[in-house]
């Protein structure tokens, strides 16, 4: 529908422009708070800090698209809108600062504090005022959309219950279509009218103002009816909305995607926010590259100490299971004697971990230098190579060995649905002190609530846990 696509593009452009103006206003306010009102000094400072503004606008636009902030949110709640704005504003500030540091190696903390507070206030106030203004117009009868509902069932009742009790969404119900008028008893007490059987759709589309058609019919038993209605609406450019709760899923969320011109209903229980995943990969590459270069002298010293204490290789390579059961060799500094894996069967009775995991706090196979580097997780540093190669991420569930995966229950295998990480919620919750059941629950909790901001929080808390050597084994 070219007209709707043009409208959507115009809305996206308008919101992007107004958001950019809000960010510019916040930038000017931050510069003013930093240097005062002297025009000459203000202009100099404005130019000096311009990289913060440019980076923030770019990152904001990327995450705003990911959070659907440039789309019409007639159906969304104010809370969900404000949460999305707050989340995007904070993430944009963090990553714009990281980008500025990456390219300029210079940061002014006072300016960042002013700028962060100003952008947060300006964007939230703009979005809040825009939303309240639209709601006020709709409750007064302006900016509304006339909808026609097809089907009398619990789905349509639930839909109409929301529409009729929330005037701020701006929907007027033109009527309900169904082949059985008796089913209208479901809507007793609601101010809705029976508009006729399914055959009346064509007549209503021609004779009445209909902006959208909501179809709540079960697909299996009404496939041909739904298809013919979709063709009718498509012919005159009226959008068709299908209620998408087709299956009773416990965790997965549904989204509609397109494979070229093929619409696909996606049901996924793992994060599919592509913009945030792209940023996550960028951070993985940037941080792993920086730490591998900066930490190379320390790595060489650790390698020398390992070689001096016991014969054998410096690195320990172990097959692990990664994203969607991909196998890879995880790299660690060797902290045990050379034949450690062969001796594991002898020590099975000493296993202190529950579930399909093997852990011994005072493992006799650990060398002296191995005990030190394990306590402070220094043995994990070579996994930065796995991160750099894309086999792992900085944050995610720990990659299990194949023998452990074979003992997983079906639900526990969901840990393999995201890229494994060097650290995660298990790391900041006690590390080796956490039981296997709690470990899995923490990993699944991470998957269900993942965001770039959550990754940043985990990394900060991991640093504290490693410095204290808490829960290491």
C-alpha positions in Angstrom: 0.0 0.0 0.0 2.1 3.0 -1.3 0.1 5.6 0.6 0.5 3.9 4.0 4.2 3.3 3.3 4.7 7.0 2.4 2.8 8.0 5.6 5.0 5.7 7.7 8.2 7.1 6.0 7.0 10.7 6.7 6.3 9.8 10.3 9.7 8.2 10.8 11.5 11.2 9.2 9.5 13.7 11.3 10.1 11.9 14.6 13.8 11.5 13.7 14.1 15.2 13.0 12.2 16.3 16.2 14.3 13.8 18.3 17.5 15.3 16.8 16.3 18.8 17.6 15.7 17.7 21.2 19.2 16.2 21.4 20.6 19.5 19.9 18.7 21.5 22.5 20.1 19.3 25.2 23.6 19.6 23.7 23.3 23.4 23.8 22.1 23.3 27.4 25.0 21.1 28.4 27.5 23.5 26.8 25.8 26.4 28.5 26.0 24.7 31.9 29.7 24.0 31.3 31.0 27.4 30.1 28.2 29.9 30.7 26.6 32.4 28.3 29.6 34.2 26.9 29.0 33.9 23.1 32.7 33.5 22.1 33.5 30.8 24.8 30.1 29.1 24.0 30.9 28.7 20.3 34.4 27.4 21.0 33.1 24.8 23.5 30.2 24.0 21.1 32.7 23.0 18.4 35.0 21.2 20.8 32.3 18.8 22.0 30.5 18.4 18.7 31.6 14.7 18.4 29.4 13.9 21.4 26.4 15.3 19.7 27.1 13.5 16.4 27.8 10.2 18.0 24.7 10.4 20.2 22.4 11.2 17.3 23.7 8.3 15.3 23.5 5.8 18.2 20.1 7.2 19.2 18.7 6.6 15.7 20.0 3.1 15.5 18.5 2.1 18.9 15.3 4.1 18.3 14.6 2.0 15.2 15.3 -1.1 17.2 12.9 0.0 19.9 10.3 1.0 17.3 10.4 4.7 18.5 10.0 6.0 15.0 6.7 4.2 14.4 3.1 5.0 15.3 2.3 3.7 18.7 -1.4 4.1 18.9 -1.8 0.8 20.6 1.1 1.1 23.1 0.8 2.1 26.7 2.5 5.2 28.0 4.6 3.1 30.4 6.0 0.9 27.6 6.8 4.1 25.5 8.6 5.8 28.3 10.6 2.7 29.2 11.7 2.4 25.6 12.7 6.1 25.5 14.6 5.8 28.8 16.3 2.6 27.8 17.3 4.1 24.4 18.5 7.4 25.9 20.8 5.6 28.4 22.2 3.1 25.9 22.8 5.9 23.4 24.7 7.9 26.0 26.9 4.9 27.0 27.7 3.9 23.5 28.2 7.4 22.2 30.8 8.0 25.0 32.5 4.7 24.1 32.7 5.7 20.5 34.1 9.1 21.3 36.7 7.5 23.5 37.5 4.9 20.8 38.1 7.6 18.2 39.5 10.5 20.3 40.8 9.0 23.5 39.4 12.0 25.3 36.5 12.3 27.8 35.1 15.2 29.9 33.1 13.7 32.8 31.4 16.9 33.8 30.2 17.6 30.3 28.9 14.0 29.9 27.0 14.3 33.2 25.3 17.6 31.9 24.7 16.1 28.5 23.3 12.8 29.7 20.8 14.5 32.1 19.8 17.1 29.5 19.2 14.6 26.7 17.2 12.3 29.0 15.0 15.2 30.2 14.5 16.7 26.7 13.6 13.4 24.9 11.3 12.1 27.7 9.5 15.5 27.9 9.1 15.7 24.1 7.8 12.1 23.8 5.5 12.6 26.9 4.0 15.8 25.6 3.5 14.4 22.2 1.8 11.3 23.6 -0.5 13.3 26.0 -1.4 15.8 23.2 -2.4 12.9 20.9 -4.4 11.3 23.6 -6.2 14.5 24.4 -7.1 14.9 20.7 -8.4 11.3 20.5 -10.5 11.5 23.6 -12.2 14.6 22.1 -13.0 12.7 18.9 -10.1 13.8 16.7 -7.4 11.7 15.1 -9.5 8.5 15.5 -9.6 5.5 13.2 -12.8 3.6 12.3 -12.4 -0.2 12.6 -14.5 -3.2 11.6 -14.2 -6.4 13.5 -14.7 -9.8 11.8 -15.7 -12.7 14.1 -17.6 -13.1 17.4 -15.4 -15.0 19.9 -13.4 -14.5 23.0 -10.5 -13.0 21.0 -12.8 -10.2 19.6 -14.4 -9.7 23.0 -11.0 -9.2 24.6 -9.9 -6.8 21.8 -13.1 -4.7 22.1 -12.8 -4.6 25.8 -9.5 -2.9 25.4 -10.7 -0.5 22.7 -13.9 0.6 24.3 -12.4 1.2 27.7 -9.4 3.2 26.5 -10.6 6.2 24.4 -7.0 7.5 24.2 -6.2 4.9 21.6 -8.6 6.6 19.2 -10.5 3.7 17.8 -14.2 3.7 16.9 -15.9 0.4 16.2 -18.0 0.5 13.1 -19.5 -2.9 13.7 -19.0 -6.7 14.0 -19.4 -9.2 11.2 -20.3 -12.8 11.8 -22.4 -15.5 10.1 -24.2 -16.3 13.4 -26.0 -13.3 14.9 -26.6 -15.3 18.1 -22.9 -15.0 18.9 -23.4 -11.3 19.6 -24.6 -12.3 23.1 -20.9 -12.4 23.9 -20.9 -8.6 23.7 -23.9 -7.8 25.9 -23.3 -4.6 27.8 -20.8 -3.3 25.2 -21.7 -0.5 22.8 -21.1 -2.4 19.6 -23.5 -3.3 16.7 -24.0 -6.3 14.6 -23.1 -5.3 11.0 -24.2 -8.5 9.2 -22.6 -11.7 7.9 -19.2 -12.1 6.3 -20.7 -11.4 2.8 -21.5 -7.8 4.0 -17.8 -6.9 4.1 -17.6 -5.7 0.5 -20.7 -3.5 0.9 -19.5 -2.0 4.1 -16.0 -1.2 2.6 -17.7 0.7 -0.2 -20.5 2.4 1.8 -18.8 3.3 5.1 -15.6 4.9 6.4 -13.4 1.9 7.4 -9.8 2.6 8.3 -8.8 -0.9 9.4 -10.3 -4.4 9.5 -9.5 -6.7 12.5 -10.0 -10.4 11.8 -10.2 -12.6 14.9 -11.4 -15.8 13.1 -9.5 -19.1 13.7 -7.3 -19.7 10.6 -7.7 -23.4 10.4 -11.5 -23.4 10.0 -11.9 -20.1 8.1 -8.9 -20.0 5.9 -10.8 -19.4 2.6 -13.0 -16.7 4.2 -10.0 -14.9 5.6 -8.2 -15.1 2.3 -11.2 -13.6 0.3 -11.5 -10.8 2.9 -7.8 -10.0 2.7 -8.1 -9.7 -1.1 -11.1 -7.4 -0.8 -9.3 -5.1 1.7 -6.1 -5.2 -0.3 -8.0 -4.1 -3.4 -9.1 -0.8 -1.9 -6.1 -0.3 0.3 -7.7 -0.9 3.8 -5.2 -2.5 6.2 -6.1 -6.0 7.6 -5.0 -6.8 11.2 -4.9 -10.5 12.1 -4.9 -11.4 15.8 -1.6 -13.3 16.0 -2.0 -15.4 19.2 -2.3 -18.5 17.0 -0.5 -20.9 19.4 -0.5 -21.0 23.3 3.2 -20.3 23.8 4.9 -20.1 27.2 7.8 -17.8 26.4 8.2 -17.0 22.7 7.0 -13.7 21.4 5.6 -13.3 17.9 6.7 -10.8 15.3 6.0 -10.4 11.6 9.0 -10.3 9.2 9.5 -10.4 5.5 11.6 -12.8 3.5 11.8 -10.6 0.3 8.0 -10.4 -0.5 7.0 -13.3 1.7 5.4 -12.3 5.1 6.6 -14.6 7.9 5.2 -14.9 11.4 8.2 -15.4 13.7 7.8 -17.1 17.0 11.0 -16.7 19.0 12.0 -17.2 22.7 15.5 -15.7 22.2 16.5 -12.0 21.5 16.1 -10.9 17.9 16.8 -7.2 18.3 19.2 -7.0 15.3 20.4 -3.4 16.0 21.3 -4.3 19.6 22.9 -7.6 18.6 25.0 -5.6 16.1 26.1 -3.2 18.8 26.9 -6.2 21.1 29.1 -7.7 18.4 30.8 -4.3 17.8 31.6 -4.1 21.6 32.9 -7.7 21.6 35.3 -6.9 18.8 36.4 -3.5 20.2 36.9 -4.7 23.8 38.5 -8.1 22.9 40.9 -6.4 20.4 41.9 -3.7 22.9 42.4 -6.1 25.8 44.4 -8.6 23.7 46.8 -5.8 22.7 47.0 -4.0 26.0 47.2 -7.3 28.0 49.8 -9.0 25.9 52.7 -8.3 28.3 50.7 -9.8 31.2 49.8 -12.8 29.0 53.5 -13.4 28.2 54.4 -13.3 31.9 51.6 -15.7 32.8 52.7 -18.0 30.0 56.3 -18.0 31.3 55.2 -18.8 34.8 53.1 -21.8 33.6 56.0 -23.2 31.6 58.5 -22.8 34.5 56.2 -24.6 37.0 55.2 -27.6 34.9 55.9 -29.2 31.5 53.3 -29.0 28.8 51.5 -26.4 26.7 50.7 -22.9 27.9 47.1 -23.0 26.6 44.4 -25.6 27.4 42.0 -26.2 24.5 38.8 -27.9 25.3 35.8 -28.6 23.0 32.7 -26.7 24.0 29.2 -26.3 22.7 28.2 -22.9 21.5 25.3 -21.2 19.7 22.7 -23.7 18.5 25.1 -26.6 19.3 28.1 -25.3 17.2 31.3 -26.9 18.5 34.5 -24.9 19.0 37.7 -25.1 20.9 37.6 -22.8 24.0 41.0 -21.4 24.9 42.3 -21.0 28.5 45.6 -20.7 30.2 46.5 -24.2 31.5 45.9 -24.2 35.3 46.1 -28.0 35.8 48.6 -30.7 35.2 48.9 -32.0 31.6 46.8 -35.2 32.1 44.0 -33.5 34.1 41.2 -34.7 31.8 42.3 -38.3 31.9 42.3 -38.2 35.8 38.8 -36.8 36.0 37.2 -40.3 36.2 39.3 -41.1 39.3 37.9 -38.0 41.0 34.2 -38.4 40.1 33.4 -39.3 43.7 34.8 -36.0 44.9 32.5 -33.9 42.6 30.9 -31.1 44.6 28.6 -29.8 41.9 25.1 -31.0 41.2 23.7 -31.7 37.8 25.9 -32.5 34.7 28.8 -30.4 35.9 32.1 -31.4 37.5 33.7 -29.1 40.1 36.0 -29.6 43.0 37.0 -26.7 45.2 40.4 -28.1 46.1 41.1 -30.0 42.9 44.4 -31.9 43.3 45.1 -31.4 39.6 45.5 -27.7 39.9 49.1 -26.3 39.9 50.3 -23.5 42.2 50.2 -20.8 39.5 46.9 -22.4 38.3 45.3 -21.8 41.7 46.2 -18.1 41.6 45.1 -17.5 38.0 41.8 -19.4 38.6 41.0 -17.4 41.7 41.2 -14.1 39.8 39.9 -15.6 36.5 43.1 -14.8 34.7 43.0 -18.3 33.2 39.9 -17.1 31.3 41.6 -14.2 29.5 42.6 -16.2 26.4 38.9 -16.6 25.7 39.1 -13.1 24.3 40.4 -14.8 21.2 37.2 -16.9 21.1 35.2 -13.6 21.5 37.3 -11.9 18.7 36.6 -14.9 16.4 32.8 -14.7 17.1 32.6 -18.0 18.8 31.8 -16.4 22.2 30.6 -13.1 23.5 31.8 -11.1 26.5 28.5 -11.8 28.3 26.3 -14.8 27.9 25.8 -18.3 29.3 28.9 -20.3 30.0 29.7 -22.8 27.1 29.2 -26.4 28.3 31.2 -29.4 27.3 29.5 -31.9 25.0 29.2 -34.6 27.8 27.2 -32.1 29.9 24.9 -31.2 27.1 23.9 -34.8 26.6 22.5 -34.8 30.1 20.5 -31.6 29.7 16.7 -31.7 29.9 14.9 -30.3 26.9 14.3 -26.9 28.6 17.9 -26.6 29.7 19.0 -26.8 26.1 17.6 -23.3 25.6 20.9 -22.1 27.1 22.4 -23.0 23.7 20.0 -20.6 21.9 22.4 -17.6 22.3 26.1 -17.1 21.9 28.0 -18.3 25.0 29.9 -15.7 27.1 33.0 -15.2 29.2 30.8 -14.0 32.1 27.1 -13.8 32.9 24.6 -13.6 35.7 26.1 -16.8 37.2 29.5 -15.0 37.6 28.1 -12.1 39.6 25.9 -14.4 41.7 28.5 -16.5 43.3 30.4 -18.2 40.4 31.2 -21.8 41.7 29.0 -21.3 44.8 25.9 -21.4 42.5 24.1 -24.8 42.1 23.6 -26.1 38.6 19.8 -25.5 38.8 20.3 -21.9 39.9 23.0 -21.6 37.2 20.6 -22.7 34.5 17.8 -20.4 35.9 20.2 -17.4 35.8 21.2 -18.2 32.2 17.5 -18.4 31.1 16.7 -15.3 33.0 19.5 -13.5 31.1 18.2 -14.7 27.8 14.7 -13.6 28.5 15.7 -10.1 29.8 18.7 -9.4 27.6 19.7 -5.9 26.6 22.9 -4.1 25.9 22.4 -2.2 29.2 22.1 -5.5 31.0 25.4 -6.6 29.5 27.1 -3.4 30.6 25.8 -3.9 34.2 27.0 -7.6 34.3 30.5 -6.5 33.0 30.8 -3.9 35.8 29.7 -6.4 38.5 31.9 -9.1 37.1 34.9 -6.8 37.5 34.1 -6.4 41.2 33.6 -10.2 41.7 36.9 -11.1 40.0 38.9 -8.5 42.0 37.5 -10.0 45.2 38.1 -13.5 43.9 34.6 -14.4 45.2 33.2 -17.9 44.5 36.1 -19.0 42.3 37.1 -22.7 42.1 
